[in-house]
Amino acid sequence: MAPETDTAQDTAAPIVKENFADLLEESLGEDGRFEGRVVKGTIIAVENNDVLIDVGLKSEGRVPLKEFGNVGEELNIKDGDIVDVFVERYEDRDGIVRLSREKARREEAWTNLEKSFKATERVNGVIFGRVKGGFIVDLSGAVAFLPGSQVDIRPVRDVTPLMNTPQPFQILKMDAQRNNIVVSRRAVLEETRSEARSELISNLTEGQVLEGVVKNITDYGAFVDLGGVDGLLHVTDIAWRRVNHPSEVLQIGETINVQVIRFNAETQRISLGLKQLETDPWEGVEAKYPPESKFTGRVTNITDYGAFVELEPGVEGLVHVSEMSWTKKNVHPGKIVSTSQEVEVMVLDADPEKRRISLGLKQCQSNPWEGFQTKFTVGSEVEGEIKNITEFGLFIGLDGEIDGLAHLSDLSWNKSGEEAFTDYKKGDLVKAKVLDVDVDKERISLGIKQLTEDTVAAELDQLKKGAVVTCTISKIVNTGIEVMVNETPGFIRKGDLSRDRSEQRPDRFATGEKIDAKITQVDKASRNLTLSIKALEVEEEKKAMKNFGSSDAGASLGDILGAAIQKKADDDKDGDKAEAETMKKAPAKAKAKAKAADKADDKAEKKETKKKAPAKAKAADKK
């Protein structure tokens, strides 16, 4: 029996080997390789984080559970499902077959991607990571690189909304040997955008209301995607009120309704408006804000020429710098008000056509000029500090933080304006008289000299042309001499210093010397006198000629003067005799006193006669 058994075994063994060999050959193929190939397997069970798969070998293989799902997708597997797996190693030392679902999907994906790349078809993928210069995309198992410049048509600041979201891509480059794939999302958007743009532009009309998504925000406005084509929403068309930056109102990714304001078919530029969908607040603004009415508003903007105040959303008025303060002139508006400050203003004028409202800030405050006029009438005396000295006068600080001007002509009765300036300096406390108050022009005229009496004017009223006066020499100049007649200044020209031309020399006079002269002109406007010694000498000569009558007409001036002196001496001698008779009756002490007085009078008279006679005698001799 044993041999039969052995024989039976011997005959059966080759049959088993033949069947196994056929099966293995059928499974492995002609090359006999099993490792590194993609085979079909049946899911047996899911244990913890692994999936058991039967690929027809004597032991099952394990695949990590995470390899059965794409990024962002839920796992959908069950026992009995047939899947493709990649055999990494056929039975390791532990007797386990190493399988990979991910590599199998990658092999399958590469095959499909190559077909799509050759046909220039779009492929679906998911952005799941960030690397230097771009992002990583999962293309159904194959990993591709997405450059940052190929993410969108316009630069995208935040890619977070695009992460882990399935979307189409265009393959730009494939290299199987280097396992390198480059894709572009921008190419897909441009192609889609071109199609949508053509359709949208063909039906676009001005005034049309469209729904769009804010794609980008700049300093001058926002770009809105209208579904394939972008339009510009300028910052001035976002709202009726002032918008300093579009980000105050809009956010990237926000969906808004906009109106087509302008459309250029040639350049395909679209201008959009958001505020046009709301009621214009300027309608009826003239009735809402009549002149001289007061309102409270918020300062929205400050410039060199004034400040803008918002009366209501969309309605702003300008407070010009000249209407901001009664007293602060030439001051930047930013030193009077600040941004966002609540202020009370008065409406000065409203022009709805030009969309302008003129406002006043100072009109809501008391007018210090009117207050000053009420408190100080013309002629009142005030006191203040010299704030500034200019070439035309002194600015004096007064009540209510206002200034009055004392013109240089109102500083002194006797001194010129330039001379009077030397008596004052900035910061001095001075008194003045109110001469005039002009509320409209905001001017107050003051006078300092008006606080004292005008002695010069009083003297000018008394002094007449032709009068002979005694004056004091105050200054000697080349053209003549300046004199003072009491308090009144005067001038004697060089030609009027003497009848004798050789004596018409200013240097023969001395400052402080008293002389007699004749007034030839009285100028009340300039408060000055014009005098002449020459005219006085001519007048005295005529009188002397008249005293001696016509019989002496042929005599020389020396003869006439000599006769006059002799006559005076004879008269004095007769007077002395008469007085001597009287003195005989007087006491001795009185006689001595009278005699001394007579000697003094004789001495003074002889000196005066001696001074005048030679000059006149010389003139007569020359004739």
C-alpha positions as CSV (number, residue, x, y, z in Angstrom):
1,M,0.0,0.0,0.0
2,A,2.8,2.3,0.8
3,P,4.2,2.4,-2.6
4,E,0.7,3.1,-4.0
5,T,0.5,6.0,-1.6
6,D,3.8,7.2,-2.6
7,T,2.9,6.8,-6.2
8,A,-0.3,8.7,-5.7
9,Q,1.5,11.4,-4.0
10,D,4.0,11.6,-6.7
11,T,1.4,11.8,-9.3
12,A,-0.7,14.5,-7.4
13,A,2.2,16.8,-6.5
14,P,3.0,17.9,-10.1
15,I,-0.7,18.9,-10.6
16,V,-0.6,21.3,-7.5
17,K,2.6,22.8,-8.7
18,E,1.3,23.3,-12.2
19,N,-1.9,25.0,-11.0
20,F,0.0,27.3,-8.5
21,A,2.4,28.3,-11.2
22,D,-0.4,29.1,-13.6
23,L,-2.1,31.2,-11.0
24,L,1.1,33.0,-10.0
25,E,1.9,33.7,-13.6
26,E,-1.5,34.9,-14.3
27,S,-1.3,37.2,-11.2
28,L,2.2,38.5,-11.9
29,G,2.1,38.7,-15.6
30,E,4.8,37.8,-18.1
31,D,7.6,39.6,-16.2
32,G,6.8,37.7,-13.0
33,R,7.2,40.9,-10.9
34,F,4.6,41.6,-8.2
35,E,6.2,44.4,-6.1
36,G,5.9,47.9,-7.5
37,R,2.7,47.3,-9.3
38,V,-0.9,48.5,-8.9
39,V,-3.2,45.6,-8.3
40,K,-6.9,45.3,-7.3
41,G,-7.8,44.2,-3.8
42,T,-10.9,43.6,-1.7
43,I,-11.5,45.5,1.5
44,I,-11.9,42.9,4.3
45,A,-12.1,45.0,7.4
46,V,-11.2,48.3,9.0
47,E,-9.2,48.0,12.1
48,N,-8.3,51.1,14.1
49,N,-6.4,53.3,11.6
50,D,-5.7,50.6,9.1
51,V,-7.7,49.0,6.3
52,L,-7.2,45.2,5.6
53,I,-7.1,44.4,1.9
54,D,-7.0,41.0,0.2
55,V,-4.9,41.1,-3.0
56,G,-5.0,37.3,-3.6
57,L,-1.8,36.5,-1.6
58,K,-1.5,34.1,1.3
59,S,-1.6,37.1,3.7
60,E,-3.6,40.3,3.7
61,G,-2.1,43.7,3.3
62,R,-2.6,46.9,5.4
63,V,-3.2,50.4,4.2
64,P,-3.4,53.5,6.5
65,L,-7.0,54.7,6.7
66,K,-6.0,58.3,5.9
67,E,-4.9,57.3,2.4
68,F,-8.5,56.5,1.4
69,G,-9.7,60.1,1.3
70,N,-8.8,63.3,-0.5
71,V,-8.1,66.5,1.4
72,G,-11.4,68.0,2.4
73,E,-13.5,64.9,1.5
74,E,-15.2,62.5,3.9
75,L,-14.1,58.7,3.9
76,N,-16.6,56.5,2.1
77,I,-15.4,52.9,2.2
78,K,-17.0,49.6,3.4
79,D,-16.2,45.9,3.5
80,G,-16.2,44.2,0.1
81,D,-15.2,47.3,-1.9
82,I,-12.7,46.7,-4.6
83,V,-9.9,49.2,-4.7
84,D,-6.6,49.7,-6.5
85,V,-3.5,49.5,-4.3
86,F,0.2,49.7,-4.9
87,V,2.3,46.7,-3.7
88,E,5.3,48.3,-2.0
89,R,6.8,45.0,-0.6
90,Y,5.7,41.4,-1.0
91,E,5.7,39.8,2.4
92,D,8.3,41.4,4.7
93,R,9.9,39.6,7.5
94,D,6.8,39.8,9.6
95,G,4.8,38.1,6.8
96,I,2.8,41.2,6.0
97,V,2.2,42.6,2.5
98,R,3.0,46.3,2.4
99,L,0.3,48.1,0.3
100,S,-0.3,51.8,-0.5
101,R,-3.5,53.3,-1.6
102,E,-2.0,56.7,-2.0
103,K,0.7,55.5,-4.4
104,A,-1.9,53.6,-6.3
105,R,-4.0,56.8,-6.6
106,R,-0.9,58.7,-7.6
107,E,-0.1,56.3,-10.4
108,E,-3.7,56.5,-11.5
109,A,-3.7,60.2,-11.1
110,W,-0.5,60.7,-13.1
111,T,-2.0,58.6,-15.9
112,N,-5.2,60.7,-16.0
113,L,-3.3,64.0,-15.6
114,E,-1.1,63.2,-18.6
115,K,-4.2,62.7,-20.6
116,S,-5.7,66.0,-19.5
117,F,-2.4,67.8,-20.0
118,K,-2.1,66.6,-23.6
119,A,-5.8,67.5,-24.2
120,T,-5.3,70.9,-22.4
121,E,-8.2,70.1,-20.1
122,R,-8.9,71.5,-16.7
123,V,-8.3,69.3,-13.6
124,N,-9.8,69.5,-10.1
125,G,-7.6,69.9,-7.1
126,V,-7.4,71.2,-3.5
127,I,-4.9,73.7,-2.1
128,F,-3.8,72.2,1.1
129,G,-0.4,73.7,2.0
130,R,1.9,76.7,1.6
131,V,5.6,76.6,0.5
132,K,8.1,79.2,-0.5
133,G,6.9,81.0,-3.6
134,G,3.5,79.4,-3.8
135,F,1.2,76.6,-2.6
136,I,0.8,72.8,-2.7
137,V,-2.2,71.3,-4.6
138,D,-3.6,67.8,-4.3
139,L,-4.7,66.6,-7.8
140,S,-6.6,63.4,-6.8
141,G,-3.4,61.9,-5.3
142,A,-0.7,63.7,-7.3
143,V,0.9,66.6,-5.7
144,A,1.4,69.8,-7.8
145,F,2.9,73.2,-7.2
146,L,0.9,76.4,-7.6
147,P,3.0,79.5,-8.0
148,G,1.9,82.6,-6.0
149,S,1.5,84.6,-9.3
150,Q,-0.9,82.0,-10.6
151,V,-3.4,82.0,-7.8
152,D,-5.6,84.8,-9.1
153,I,-5.8,87.5,-11.8
154,R,-5.1,90.1,-9.2
155,P,-2.7,89.8,-6.2
156,V,-4.5,88.1,-3.3
157,R,-3.5,89.2,0.2
158,D,-5.3,86.4,2.0
159,V,-5.5,82.9,0.5
160,T,-7.2,81.3,3.5
161,P,-10.7,81.3,1.9
162,L,-9.2,79.3,-1.0
163,M,-7.6,76.6,1.1
164,N,-9.1,73.1,1.3
165,T,-11.7,73.9,-1.3
166,P,-12.0,71.9,-4.5
167,Q,-11.5,74.1,-7.6
168,P,-10.4,73.8,-11.2
169,F,-6.8,74.2,-12.3
170,Q,-4.9,74.3,-15.6
171,I,-1.7,72.1,-15.9
172,L,1.2,74.3,-17.1
173,K,4.0,71.7,-16.9
174,M,4.5,68.0,-16.2
175,D,7.8,66.0,-15.6
176,A,7.2,62.4,-14.6
177,Q,10.9,61.7,-14.0
178,R,11.2,64.5,-11.5
179,N,7.7,64.0,-10.2
180,N,7.0,67.7,-10.9
181,I,3.6,69.2,-11.8
182,V,3.0,73.0,-12.1
183,V,-0.6,74.2,-12.2
184,S,-2.4,77.5,-12.6
185,R,-5.7,78.8,-11.2
186,R,-5.3,82.1,-12.9
187,A,-5.4,80.6,-16.4
188,V,-8.8,79.1,-15.5
189,L,-10.1,82.4,-14.1
190,E,-8.9,84.3,-17.2
191,E,-10.6,81.9,-19.5
192,T,-13.8,81.9,-17.5
193,R,-13.6,85.6,-17.1
194,S,-13.2,86.2,-20.8
195,E,-16.3,84.2,-21.6
196,A,-18.4,85.9,-18.8
197,R,-16.9,89.3,-19.7
198,S,-18.1,89.0,-23.3
199,E,-21.6,88.0,-22.3
200,L,-21.8,90.7,-19.6
201,I,-20.4,93.5,-21.7
202,S,-22.8,92.8,-24.5
203,N,-25.7,93.3,-22.2
204,L,-24.3,96.2,-20.1
205,T,-26.0,99.6,-20.0
206,E,-25.5,102.7,-17.9
207,G,-27.9,102.9,-14.9
208,Q,-28.0,99.1,-14.6
209,V,-27.9,97.7,-11.1
210,L,-25.6,94.7,-10.7
211,E,-24.5,92.5,-7.9
212,G,-20.7,92.2,-7.4
213,V,-18.0,91.1,-5.0
214,V,-15.3,93.4,-3.7
215,K,-12.1,92.0,-5.1
216,N,-9.5,94.6,-4.1
217,I,-9.4,97.9,-2.1
218,T,-7.0,100.8,-2.9
219,D,-6.6,104.4,-1.6
220,Y,-8.7,105.7,-4.5
221,G,-11.5,103.2,-4.5
222,A,-12.5,99.5,-4.8
223,F,-12.5,97.0,-7.6
224,V,-15.8,95.0,-7.8
225,D,-16.1,91.7,-9.7
226,L,-19.4,91.7,-11.6
227,G,-19.0,88.1,-12.7
228,G,-16.2,87.9,-15.2
229,V,-15.5,91.6,-15.4
230,D,-14.2,94.2,-12.9
231,G,-15.6,97.7,-12.4
232,L,-14.1,100.6,-10.4
233,L,-16.1,102.0,-7.5
234,H,-14.4,105.3,-6.8
235,V,-14.1,106.6,-3.3
236,T,-16.3,109.6,-4.1
237,D,-19.1,107.3,-5.2
238,I,-19.1,105.0,-2.2
239,A,-21.3,107.2,0.0
240,W,-22.8,110.7,0.0
241,R,-20.8,111.5,3.2
242,R,-17.1,112.0,3.2
243,V,-15.1,108.7,3.0
244,N,-11.4,109.1,3.8
245,H,-10.6,105.5,2.8
246,P,-12.8,102.8,1.1
247,S,-11.9,100.4,3.9
248,E,-14.0,102.4,6.2
249,V,-17.1,101.2,4.3
250,L,-16.1,98.1,2.3
251,Q,-14.3,94.8,3.0
252,I,-12.7,92.3,0.5
253,G,-15.0,89.5,-0.3
254,E,-18.2,91.5,0.6
255,T,-21.1,91.2,-1.8
256,I,-22.7,94.6,-2.7
257,N,-25.2,96.0,-5.2
258,V,-23.7,98.7,-7.4
259,Q,-25.0,100.9,-10.3
260,V,-23.2,101.3,-13.6
261,I,-22.5,105.1,-13.8
262,R,-20.3,105.1,-17.0
263,F,-19.3,102.4,-19.5
264,N,-16.8,102.8,-22.3
265,A,-17.2,100.1,-24.8
266,E,-13.9,100.8,-26.5
267,T,-11.7,100.6,-23.4
268,Q,-14.3,98.4,-21.6
269,R,-13.9,100.4,-18.5
270,I,-16.8,100.4,-16.1
271,S,-17.4,103.1,-13.4
272,L,-19.6,102.0,-10.6
273,G,-21.5,103.9,-7.9
274,L,-22.9,102.8,-4.5
275,K,-24.3,106.1,-3.2
276,Q,-26.4,106.4,-6.3
277,L,-28.7,103.7,-4.9
278,E,-29.6,106.0,-2.0
279,T,-31.5,109.2,-1.8
280,D,-29.5,112.3,-2.4
281,P,-29.3,114.2,0.9
282,W,-28.7,117.5,-1.0
283,E,-32.3,117.5,-2.2
284,G,-34.2,120.3,-0.4
285,V,-31.0,121.3,1.5
286,E,-31.8,125.0,1.0
287,A,-35.1,124.7,2.9
288,K,-33.5,122.5,5.7
289,Y,-30.6,124.9,6.2
290,P,-31.8,128.5,5.8
291,P,-29.3,131.4,6.2
292,E,-28.6,132.6,9.8
293,S,-29.8,129.3,11.3
294,K,-27.6,127.5,13.8
295,F,-26.8,123.8,13.8
296,T,-24.4,121.4,15.5
297,G,-22.0,119.4,13.3
298,R,-18.9,117.3,13.4
299,V,-15.6,118.5,11.9
300,T,-14.6,115.9,9.2
301,N,-11.6,117.5,7.6
302,I,-9.2,120.4,8.1
303,T,-7.4,122.2,5.4
304,D,-5.2,125.4,5.1
305,Y,-8.2,127.4,4.0
306,G,-10.8,126.2,6.5
307,A,-12.6,123.2,8.1
308,F,-15.4,121.0,6.7
309,V,-18.3,120.3,9.1
310,E,-20.8,117.5,8.5
311,L,-24.4,118.7,9.3
312,E,-25.9,115.3,8.4
313,P,-24.6,112.1,6.6
314,G,-23.7,113.3,3.1
315,V,-24.1,117.1,3.7
316,E,-21.0,119.0,4.6
317,G,-20.4,122.7,4.8
318,L,-17.1,124.8,4.8
319,V,-16.1,127.1,7.6
320,H,-13.7,129.4,5.9
321,V,-10.7,130.5,7.9
322,S,-11.9,134.0,7.9
323,E,-15.2,132.9,9.6
324,M,-13.6,130.9,12.4
325,S,-12.6,133.6,14.9
326,W,-13.2,137.2,15.6
327,T,-9.8,137.8,16.9
328,K,-7.4,135.1,15.7
329,K,-6.3,136.2,12.2
330,N,-3.8,134.4,10.0
331,V,-4.0,131.3,12.2
332,H,-4.2,127.7,10.8
333,P,-7.7,126.2,11.3
334,G,-6.1,123.2,13.0
335,K,-5.2,125.5,16.0
336,I,-8.9,126.5,16.4
337,V,-10.8,123.2,15.8
338,S,-9.8,119.5,15.7
339,T,-11.1,116.6,13.6
340,S,-14.2,114.9,15.0
341,Q,-14.9,117.8,17.3
342,E,-18.6,118.8,17.7
343,V,-19.1,122.5,17.0
344,E,-21.9,124.9,16.6
345,V,-22.0,126.8,13.3
346,M,-24.3,129.3,11.6
347,V,-25.4,128.9,8.0
348,L,-24.2,131.8,5.9
349,D,-25.2,130.6,2.4
350,A,-26.5,127.4,0.8
351,D,-26.1,126.6,-2.9
352,P,-27.7,123.2,-3.7
353,E,-26.7,123.3,-7.4
354,K,-23.0,123.6,-6.6
355,R,-23.5,121.4,-3.5
356,R,-21.9,124.0,-1.2
357,I,-22.9,125.4,2.2
358,S,-20.9,128.3,3.7
359,L,-20.8,128.1,7.5
360,G,-19.6,130.5,10.2
361,L,-18.1,129.5,13.5
362,K,-17.4,133.0,14.9
363,Q,-21.1,134.0,14.3
364,C,-22.1,131.7,17.1
365,Q,-20.0,133.7,19.5
366,S,-20.3,137.3,20.8
367,N,-18.7,139.9,18.5
368,P,-16.0,141.7,20.6
369,W,-16.1,144.7,18.3
370,E,-19.7,145.3,19.0
371,G,-19.0,144.7,22.7
372,F,-16.2,147.3,22.7
373,Q,-18.4,149.8,20.9
374,T,-21.1,149.4,23.5
375,K,-18.6,149.8,26.4
376,F,-16.4,152.5,24.9
377,T,-17.8,155.4,22.9
378,V,-15.8,157.8,20.7
379,G,-13.8,160.1,23.0
380,S,-13.5,157.5,25.8
381,E,-10.1,156.8,27.4
382,V,-8.6,153.3,27.3
383,E,-5.5,151.6,28.5
384,G,-3.7,148.7,26.9
385,E,-0.4,147.0,26.2
386,I,1.5,147.7,23.0
387,K,1.3,144.4,21.1
388,N,3.1,145.4,17.9
389,I,5.0,148.4,16.4
390,T,4.7,148.8,12.6
391,E,5.8,151.5,10.2
392,F,2.4,153.1,10.3
393,G,1.5,153.0,14.0
394,L,1.1,151.2,17.3
395,F,-1.2,148.2,17.9
396,I,-2.6,148.4,21.4
397,G,-4.3,145.4,23.0
398,L,-7.9,146.1,24.3
399,D,-10.7,144.3,26.1
400,G,-12.1,141.3,24.3
401,E,-8.7,140.2,22.8
402,I,-8.9,142.9,20.1
403,D,-6.4,145.5,19.0
404,G,-6.7,149.2,18.3
405,L,-4.4,151.2,16.1
406,A,-2.7,154.5,17.1
407,H,-1.5,155.9,13.8
408,L,1.9,157.6,13.8
409,S,0.2,160.9,13.1
410,D,-1.7,160.6,16.4
411,L,1.2,160.0,18.7
412,S,2.5,163.5,19.4
413,W,1.5,167.1,18.7
414,N,5.0,168.3,18.4
415,K,7.1,165.4,17.1
416,S,7.0,163.7,13.8
417,G,5.8,160.1,13.7
418,E,9.4,158.7,13.3
419,E,10.5,160.8,16.3
420,A,7.5,159.8,18.4
421,F,8.3,156.1,17.8
422,T,11.4,156.3,19.9
423,D,9.3,157.0,23.0
424,Y,7.6,153.6,22.8
425,K,8.5,149.9,22.8
426,K,6.6,146.6,22.6
427,G,5.1,145.7,26.0
428,D,4.6,149.2,27.2
429,L,1.3,150.0,29.0
430,V,-0.1,153.2,27.4
431,K,-3.3,155.2,27.5
432,A,-5.1,156.4,24.5
433,K,-8.4,158.0,23.4
434,V,-10.9,156.3,21.2
435,L,-11.2,158.2,17.9
436,D,-13.4,155.8,15.8
437,V,-14.9,152.3,16.0
438,D,-15.8,150.5,12.7
439,V,-17.6,147.2,13.5
440,D,-17.9,146.1,9.9
441,K,-14.3,146.5,9.1
442,E,-13.2,145.4,12.6
443,R,-11.1,148.6,13.2
444,I,-10.6,150.8,16.2
445,S,-8.7,154.1,15.8
446,L,-6.9,155.4,18.8
447,G,-5.0,158.6,19.5
448,I,-2.3,159.2,22.2
449,K,-1.7,162.9,21.5
450,Q,-5.4,163.6,21.9
451,L,-5.0,163.1,25.6
452,T,-3.2,166.4,25.9
453,E,-4.1,169.9,24.7
454,D,-2.8,171.0,21.3
455,T,-0.8,174.1,22.3
456,V,0.6,174.5,18.8
457,A,-2.9,174.8,17.3
458,A,-3.8,177.4,19.9
459,E,-0.7,179.4,19.1
460,L,-1.2,179.2,15.3
461,D,-4.7,180.7,15.8
462,Q,-3.0,183.7,17.5
463,L,-0.1,184.1,15.2
464,K,-0.9,186.1,12.0
465,K,1.0,186.6,8.8
466,G,3.1,189.8,9.0
467,A,3.5,189.7,12.7
468,V,7.0,190.3,14.2
469,V,8.0,187.7,16.8
470,T,11.0,186.7,18.9
471,C,12.1,183.2,18.2
472,T,14.7,180.8,19.5
473,I,17.1,179.0,17.1
474,S,16.7,175.2,17.6
475,K,18.8,173.9,14.7
476,I,21.1,175.2,12.0
477,V,21.1,173.5,8.6
478,N,22.7,174.3,5.2
479,T,19.4,175.7,3.8
480,G,18.6,177.9,6.7
481,I,17.8,177.8,10.4
482,E,15.0,176.0,12.4
483,V,13.4,178.1,15.1
484,M,10.8,177.8,17.8
485,V,8.2,180.5,18.4
486,N,7.2,179.4,21.9
487,E,5.8,175.8,21.1
488,T,5.4,176.3,17.4
489,P,8.2,175.2,15.0
490,G,9.3,177.5,12.2
491,F,11.9,177.9,9.5
492,I,13.9,180.8,8.1
493,R,15.4,180.1,4.6
494,K,19.0,181.0,3.9
495,G,17.9,183.8,1.5
496,D,15.7,185.3,4.3
497,L,18.5,185.5,6.9
498,S,19.5,189.1,5.9
499,R,18.9,191.8,3.3
500,D,22.7,191.9,2.8
501,R,23.6,188.8,0.7
502,S,27.0,188.5,2.4
503,E,25.2,188.1,5.7
504,Q,22.9,185.3,4.5
505,R,25.1,182.6,6.2
506,P,23.4,180.2,8.6
507,D,26.7,179.6,10.4
508,R,26.8,183.2,11.8
509,F,23.9,182.1,14.1
510,A,24.2,179.9,17.1
511,T,21.7,177.3,18.6
512,G,19.7,178.8,21.4
513,E,20.2,182.4,20.2
514,K,17.1,184.6,20.2
515,I,16.3,186.6,17.1
516,D,13.5,188.8,15.8
517,A,11.8,187.8,12.5
518,K,8.7,188.5,10.6
519,I,6.0,185.8,9.9
520,T,5.6,185.3,6.2
521,Q,3.4,182.2,6.1
522,V,1.2,180.3,8.6
523,D,0.6,176.6,7.6
524,K,-1.9,175.1,9.9
525,A,-1.9,171.8,8.0
526,S,1.8,171.1,8.6
527,R,1.7,173.1,11.9
528,N,4.7,175.2,10.8
529,L,5.7,178.8,10.4
530,T,7.8,180.4,7.7
531,L,9.7,183.5,8.9
532,S,12.1,186.1,7.5
533,I,14.7,188.4,9.0
534,K,15.2,190.0,5.6
535,A,11.5,191.1,5.5
536,L,11.8,192.6,9.0
537,E,14.9,194.6,8.0
538,V,13.1,196.0,4.9
539,E,10.1,196.9,7.0
540,E,12.3,198.8,9.5
541,E,14.1,200.6,6.7
542,K,10.8,201.8,5.2
543,K,9.7,203.1,8.6
544,A,13.0,205.0,9.1
545,M,12.6,206.6,5.6
546,K,9.0,207.6,6.4
547,N,10.0,209.3,9.7
548,F,12.5,211.7,7.9
549,G,10.0,212.7,5.2
550,S,10.6,213.4,1.5
551,S,13.1,216.3,2.1
552,D,15.7,213.8,3.1
553,A,15.0,211.5,0.2
554,G,18.4,212.3,-1.3
555,A,20.3,211.7,1.8
556,S,22.3,208.5,2.3
557,L,21.2,205.8,4.7
558,G,24.2,206.6,6.8
559,D,23.0,210.3,7.1
560,I,19.5,209.2,7.9
561,L,20.7,206.8,10.6
562,G,23.1,209.4,12.0
563,A,20.4,212.0,12.2
564,A,18.1,209.5,13.8
565,I,20.7,208.7,16.4
566,Q,21.3,212.4,17.1
567,K,17.6,213.1,17.4
568,K,17.3,210.2,19.9
569,A,20.2,211.6,21.9
570,D,18.7,215.1,22.0
571,D,15.4,213.7,23.1
572,D,17.1,211.7,25.8
573,K,19.0,214.9,27.0
574,D,15.8,216.8,27.3
575,G,14.3,214.0,29.2
576,D,17.3,213.9,31.6
577,K,16.9,217.6,32.3
578,A,13.3,217.3,33.2
579,E,14.0,214.3,35.4
580,A,16.9,216.1,37.1
581,E,14.5,218.8,38.2
582,T,12.3,216.2,39.7
583,M,15.1,214.4,41.4
584,K,16.1,217.6,43.3
585,K,13.0,217.2,45.4
586,A,13.5,213.5,46.1
587,P,15.6,212.0,48.9
588,A,19.3,211.3,48.3
589,K,18.7,207.5,48.3
590,A,16.0,207.8,45.6
591,K,18.3,210.0,43.6
592,A,21.1,207.4,43.7
593,K,18.7,204.6,42.6
594,A,17.3,206.6,39.8
595,K,20.7,207.6,38.6
596,A,21.8,204.0,38.5
597,A,18.7,203.0,36.5
598,D,19.4,205.8,34.0
599,K,22.9,204.6,33.4
600,A,21.7,201.1,32.8
601,D,19.1,202.3,30.3
602,D,21.6,204.5,28.5
603,K,24.1,201.7,28.2
604,A,21.5,199.2,26.8
605,E,20.1,201.7,24.3
606,K,23.5,202.7,23.1
607,K,24.4,199.1,22.6
608,E,21.3,198.3,20.6
609,T,21.7,201.5,18.5
610,K,25.4,200.6,17.8
611,K,24.4,197.1,16.7
612,K,21.8,198.2,14.1
613,A,23.4,201.4,12.9
614,P,26.6,200.0,11.2
615,A,24.7,197.4,9.1
616,K,22.3,200.0,7.8
617,A,25.0,202.6,7.3
618,K,27.0,200.1,5.2
619,A,24.0,199.4,3.1
620,A,23.4,203.1,2.5
621,D,27.0,203.7,1.6
622,K,26.9,201.0,-1.0
623,K,23.9,202.6,-2.6
